[in-house]
Amino acid sequence: MRALVVVASRHRGTAEIGAEVATTLRAEGIDTDVVDARFHPDPAGYDCVVVGSGVYFGRWLPAARRYVREHATALRTRPLWAFSSGPIDGSHQGDAAAAMPHVLVDVAPAGHVTFGGRLVSTALSRRERLVARLVHAGTTDYRDWAAVTRWAAQIAASLTAEAAHRAPAHWDGASA
Ligand SMILES: Cc1cc2nc3c(=O)[nH]c(=O)nc-3n(C[C@H](O)[C@H](O)[C@H](O)COP(=O)(O)O)c2cc1C
């Protein structure tokens, strides 16, 4: 079974979550690639896709939004999960009830979750630093690795169950 993890990340915080998802899926025996959304990886040839993006000004990053729109048909026809990474105030630690980004409505993922984000003040652009200062946000890391691993393990379990359901029943030849 092959999985594709697609990430859009400005400062690597979301990319590292994608890498952790991939590590968990691989540990569960699923052959997994992680690719930046800017490289437009083709979902063809993969049994499932996980898409994740950092949240900026209330929206997914443009590369992630573009990716979902461009590949909407392929994403609709295979198991799809999505995650957002954003809140830097501890308000969403692996929150499955958080609002789903609008761009995902059309592709209807099997699940969407919001993980806490990370901010590294020194890595921000001048404009980003200004915004961070306005909301009194300093360097912080609210990524909950246990929640990320748990979520990825649920995806693996769901894929494995689905594959077992699709497999033909075992025939031992005794009844012929
Ligand atoms: C300028 C700026 C705007 C942000 N806007 C939001 C936002 O609207 N909602 C949110 O939850 N997080 C927001 N964040 C927090 C980021 O989503 C968080 O830092 C995330 O981990 C960044 O991911 P990345 O490192 O992959 O780019 C913002 C951060 C910056 C610097």
Ligand as a Chemical Component Dictionary entry (heavy atoms), coordinates in Angstrom:
data_LIG
# 
_chem_comp.id                   LIG 
_chem_comp.type                 NON-POLYMER 
_chem_comp.pdbx_formal_charge   0 
_chem_comp.three_letter_code    LIG 
# 
loop_
_chem_comp_atom.comp_id 
_chem_comp_atom.atom_id 
_chem_comp_atom.alt_atom_id 
_chem_comp_atom.type_symbol 
_chem_comp_atom.charge 
_chem_comp_atom.model_Cartn_x 
_chem_comp_atom.model_Cartn_y 
_chem_comp_atom.model_Cartn_z 
_chem_comp_atom.pdbx_ordinal 
LIG C1  C1  C 0 1.970  36.239 9.947  1  
LIG C2  C2  C 0 1.351  35.039 10.587 2  
LIG C3  C3  C 0 -0.001 34.825 10.509 3  
LIG C4  C4  C 0 -0.581 33.688 11.114 4  
LIG N1  N1  N 0 -1.931 33.493 11.033 5  
LIG C5  C5  C 0 -2.491 32.434 11.677 6  
LIG C6  C6  C 0 -3.905 32.236 11.641 7  
LIG O1  O1  O 0 -4.649 32.989 11.043 8  
LIG N2  N2  N 0 -4.419 31.165 12.289 9  
LIG C7  C7  C 0 -3.614 30.282 12.971 10 
LIG O2  O2  O 0 -4.124 29.351 13.576 11 
LIG N3  N3  N 0 -2.258 30.426 12.990 12 
LIG C8  C8  C 0 -1.687 31.485 12.374 13 
LIG N4  N4  N 0 -0.323 31.657 12.391 14 
LIG C9  C9  C 0 0.517  30.642 13.060 15 
LIG C10 C10 C 0 1.105  29.676 12.023 16 
LIG O3  O3  O 0 0.089  28.976 11.374 17 
LIG C11 C11 C 0 2.041  28.678 12.749 18 
LIG O4  O4  O 0 3.183  29.396 13.109 19 
LIG C12 C12 C 0 2.378  27.478 11.886 20 
LIG O5  O5  O 0 3.023  26.505 12.676 21 
LIG C13 C13 C 0 3.252  27.865 10.712 22 
LIG O6  O6  O 0 3.534  26.748 9.922  23 
LIG P1  P1  P 0 4.844  26.629 9.040  24 
LIG O7  O7  O 0 6.036  26.718 9.982  25 
LIG O8  O8  O 0 4.728  25.294 8.396  26 
LIG O9  O9  O 0 4.815  27.741 8.050  27 
LIG C14 C14 C 0 0.253  32.761 11.805 28 
LIG C15 C15 C 0 1.633  32.987 11.859 29 
LIG C16 C16 C 0 2.189  34.114 11.273 30 
LIG C17 C17 C 0 3.664  34.323 11.368 31 
# 
loop_
_chem_comp_bond.comp_id 
_chem_comp_bond.atom_id_1 
_chem_comp_bond.atom_id_2 
_chem_comp_bond.value_order 
_chem_comp_bond.pdbx_ordinal 
LIG C1  C2  SING 1  
LIG C2  C3  SING 2  
LIG C2  C16 DOUB 3  
LIG C3  C4  DOUB 4  
LIG C4  N1  SING 5  
LIG C4  C14 SING 6  
LIG N1  C5  DOUB 7  
LIG C5  C6  SING 8  
LIG C5  C8  SING 9  
LIG C6  O1  DOUB 10 
LIG C6  N2  SING 11 
LIG N2  C7  SING 12 
LIG C7  O2  DOUB 13 
LIG C7  N3  SING 14 
LIG N3  C8  DOUB 15 
LIG C8  N4  SING 16 
LIG N4  C9  SING 17 
LIG N4  C14 SING 18 
LIG C9  C10 SING 19 
LIG C10 O3  SING 20 
LIG C10 C11 SING 21 
LIG C11 O4  SING 22 
LIG C11 C12 SING 23 
LIG C12 O5  SING 24 
LIG C12 C13 SING 25 
LIG C13 O6  SING 26 
LIG O6  P1  SING 27 
LIG P1  O7  DOUB 28 
LIG P1  O8  SING 29 
LIG P1  O9  SING 30 
LIG C14 C15 DOUB 31 
LIG C15 C16 SING 32 
LIG C16 C17 SING 33 
# 
